[in-house]
Structure formats: C-alpha cells, structure tokens
Amino acid sequence: MSDGTASTARVSTCTLPAYGRPGIPAGGFGRLGPVARAEMDKQPGAVSGMFDAVARGYDRTNSVMSLGNDRLWRIATVRAVAPEPGERILDIAAGTGTSSAALARNGSTVVAVDFSPGMIAEGRKRHPRIEFVQADAEKLPFGDDEFDAVTISFGLRNIEHPKVALAEMYRVLKPGGRLVICEFSKPQRAVFRTGYGAYMRFIMPFVARAASSDPEAYDYLADSIRQWPDQGTLSQWIRGVGFTRVAYRNLTAGVVALHRGHKPEDPTIRASTERRRATRQRPRQNGDS
C-alpha cells in the first residue's frame, strides 16, 4: 500500500474528468496557463490534487456531463465482469465507489483502489462496507493470483504508464481470471465522430460550467480523449501483457469501448508470457520508461 500521499500515486479515478496534467495546483485548475493545458504528461501529484478538489460532486457532474450514459456504461461493465457470490474483485480507479458498490451487489467481495485521498474519504462515507485502498496502479499492493476479476473504468487513460498497469492487473489475477476495461474510445462512423467532436468542443464546456464546482478541470477532456488510442491499439496492449481471448464491443457508437481479456489457465502459456515480459523489461534497467 502507498504511504497515503498523492505523490506516490499514478492512477486517477474513474470517469469523465480524470485528466492529469503537469503544473496543476493542488487547490484546483483556475490558475493554469495555456502551456500547461496543452501538455499531457499526467504528473501523479497534480492529478491527485484535482480529484481531491472535485470528490464531493464528482458523481453528479459525471452523470450530467455524460447525458446520463454513465449509468448505462456502468451496467454494461458489471454485466461484463459478471461477479459471482464469494468472488474477490479488484476495482481500480474506483473513485467514490459507485462502480464498486454495483459490483458488490451479487455477493462478491470488492476491493476499491484509488490514489486520491479525497475520493477515498468520500467513498468510505458512502460505502462503509467496501474496502478502499489508496494505491498506485503501476505497483499494486497485492500478491500474485489474488483476484477472480479486475476492472477499471475511465482510469487507464490517465495512468502514467498504462502498459505497466495492465501488467500489474495480469499479475494479481488468478489463472482464468477476467479483465474488464471500460474506457473512452473512437467512434468508428464519421457521422458520430463529427457529432461527438462538436459536443466536446462547443456543448461540454457550457455544461461543465453549469454542473461542476471546478469546471476548469473538464477542459482537459477533449485533449485526453484525442490522445488516447483507438479500440484496436488498446486491444494490442492487452494482448501484449499476456491476456488471451481479448475482445471489445462499442458502447454509445464507440464513444466508449468495453474491453475484455482472460489470464490463461494453462501454466505453459503463462510461463511463456513471463519470459517475453522479462525480455522486454531488460532495457528499462537503465531508467527507460
């Protein structure tokens, strides 16, 4: 587990406004200049400060900003995870625990991970029966093969090194365990891309200023989504860390995509994955990210 400070964390919370940028002051975004807003380095401490500031009204703002689609996306994610009584499920970038509570309704044990102290404090107040852990998604404080399922919603995009986080998800899953990722993606039909782009550019800023206590934070949404890879690229990343049976389906015409994968049960396949990963990580010993 992390030491409880924002500076150790690299994972942001789960839905719409999770966009970490360098130079973001801990108290909010209003003092940022245009250079800082154009950069996409996702400094962990800066992201954490933003989420502490918006934690209280976070879920309400997400619902308004997504035009109510966040509920539909959450339902689809829970169905994809398919939690069973007695299972142990890890919900990364859990925010205030809304998704964790939905996962726990079928009798599974859910561990909600987030890096923002403010989000965790709010989540513990709302969902006292769920275990909340402040942690770094790139260095999860759990042993190998602990969870039946791992899920992350609208948080992978904001992790400093998403491939490292995916490898950690693979590590903590039991053999045969399942991964579900719900993340913003790319509408594949031109008409939807055009309409979505117009919403992001012209409508969303107005809605953010009406609904959010810190509307400046939502200015990062368009840049974050534009720079995030498409469905096929994310699928390749998931396969690259060892997951099999990788697939995705589009939600809301591809505005969001639901990705799935499984940790192989065959120990021979898992051993091969470990060898490939060790080979790829050797150059990083000199500090390469």
N, C-alpha and C positions, 0 to 999 in steps of 0.2 A: 504494500500500500504506500501511497505517496505520503509525504510529511505534512500534508494539509495546506501547502502553499500553492498559489496559482502558477508560480514559475516552473514547477516541475511537470505541468500537465501539457499534453499535446492533443487532447481530444475535446472538441466542442460539443455542445448539446444538440438536441435532436432536430429541430425543424427550421422554419423559414429563415430567421435572421442570423444564422450561425456563420459569420464571415470574419475571421480573424485577420487583422492587418497590422503591419508594423506601425509603431508610433501612436497607437490608440491609448489614450489616457484611461486609467482605471475608473475614473468617475463618469465616463461617457464618451460621446463621439463629436460633440458640438465644436470642439476646438481643432479638429483635423483640417489640414490643408489639402489641396488638390494632389500634391505629390504622394502623400501618404495614402490617399484613397485609391490611387492607381496601382499601388503595389500589392502583391499577392503572396507575401512570404509567411503569413499565418503565424506570427510570433505568439507562443503559448500564453505568456503573461498578459498580453494585450487582449486576447480573446477571452480569457477568464474574467478580466475586469468588465468587459462588456456584458457578459452573461450574469454576473453578479448584479449589475445595474438594472437589467430588464427582467429578472427572475419572477417578480411578483405578478406582472401582467402578461407573461410570456405566452401562455396557452391561449388566452383570449385573443391576443394580437395575431397569433398564428392562424386561428380559425377565421378571423376577418380577412387577413391577407390572402389566404388560400381560397377564399369564397366558399368556405365550408368543406372543401375537399379533403382537408386534413383528417377528418373523421373517416371518410371512405378509404383513404390510404392506410389508416391505422387498422381498419377492419381487414383489408386485404393482407396486410403484413401479419396480423395474428393468425389468419387462416393459413398463410404460407408456413409459418412456424409450426402450426398445429400442435400446441402444447398439450401434454397429457398429464394426468394426476401423477405426482411423485417425481416428475422430471425436474431437473435443475437447469434453468435457463439464464443466460447472461445477456442483459440488455445494455449495450454500450451507447454512450451519448444519450443517456436516459432523461436528462433534463429534470423536470419536476416529477417524473414518474408516471405520466399519463399512459404511456405505452406499456410500462412495466405492470401497472395495475390491470390493464386489459389482458396481458399475457397470463397473469396470476389467477384469473377468474376460474379457470378449469382445474385448479388444484395443483398447479406446478409451483415450484419454489423459484422465485425470480430474484436475481441479484442485479441491482441497478447501478451502473457505473457512470460517473461523470467527473469532470475535473473542476467544475465551478463550485466553490463553497456556497455561494448564494443559491444556486439551483438545488444543491443537495439539501440545504436547510429548508427550502420551500417544499421539496419533495417529502422530506421526513415529516413535516407538519401535515401534509395532505394524505400521505400513505404510510402511517406508522408501522404497519405490518410488513412492509417491504424493506429489505436490507439495502441500504445505499452505501456505496464505497467511492471515495474520491481516488481516482487513479488515472494513470497515463495509458492510453490505448496502445501505445507502442511498447509498453512494458507492463503488461497486466500482472497484478499481484496474486496470481492463481497458479496452481500446479498444472502439469500436463494432464490432458484427458479428464477434465473435471465436469464438463457441461454436456448435456444432451443437445442443446441448441444454443447458438449465438446469433444475436440480431443487432443491427444498428440502423437507425432511421435518420436520414438527413444529417449525419455527422461525419461520415467517411470523407466527404468533400473538404472538410476543414481540418483534417489531421495533417500534421506537417509532412509525414512520410506514410501515405496510405498503404503502400505495399508492405511496409513493416508491420502496420496494424493488422493487415489481412493475415500475415504470417502468424501473428500472436493469436488471432482468432482460431486459426487452424490448430495451433499448439494446444489451446485449452479445451478444444472439443474432444469428446470421446470418439473412438473409431466408430464410424457410421453416423456420427453426429451431423447436424444440418446447420447451414449458414443461410441467413436471410438478410438481405440488404435492401432497404428502401431509400432511394436517392433521386434527386433531380436529374434529368437526362435531357435528351434532344428529341423534340417532336420530329417524326420522320416524314411527314407530309408538309409540303411547302405552305399550304394554306394555314395549317396550325402553327407552323414556325412564325409566320408573319403575324398572326393574331396574338400569339404569346409574346412576341417581341414588342408589339405595340402596348400590351398590358404592362409589361415590365418597365417600359420606358416612360409611358405617359400616365397610366392609371395608378400603378402601385405606389409611386411616391406620394400622390394625393391621399390614398387610403392610409398609408403609413403615418402620415402626419395627423390624420384624424383618429387613428386607433392606438398608436403606440405612445408610451411615455418617453421614449427615446427614439424618435423617428429617424434621426440621422443614421442610426445603426443599420437601417434597412436599405440605405443607399448602396450597400455592398452586394445586395442580392444578385443584380444583373451581372456584375463582373464575376462573381463566384460561379454562377451557372455557365456563363460563356466559356470560362476557362476549364471547366470540368469536362472530362472525356465523355464520349458517347457510349451507348449501350455495349457495342462490340468491344471497345477498348477495356472497359471495366470487366467484362467477362474474361478477357485475356489475362488481366491482372489476377482474377480469382483463380483461374486455372494455373497460373504461374506459381502460386504458392502451394499448390498440391491438391486443390479441391477437384472433385470429379462430379459428373452429372450436372454440370453448370448450365444454367438456362436463365432466361429473363422473360418477363412479359411487361408490356407497356400499360401504364395507368394514365388516364386523362390524356389520351392521344400521344403519349410519350413525354409529356411534361415531367412525369415521374416514371421510373422503371423499378420493378421488383426483381432482384437478382437472387438466385438460389444456387447452392452447391452442397456437396457432402464430403466429409472426410472419409477416405477409403477405409473399409473394414479389413481389407487384405493387408497383412503386415509387410508383404513383399513390395507392394505399391508404395506404402508409407516410407519404407526404408529407401526406396529409390528417390522419393521426393526429398528426403533429408539429405541425401548425397548431393542432389542438384542444388539445394539451397546452400549447403556448405561451400560448394564450388563458387557460387555467385557471391557469397559474402566475403571471400578472401581478400578481394581488392579493398574492401571497406576498412581493413585494419589500419590503413594509412590515413583514416579520417574521412574517406569519401562517403557521401550520403546516398 
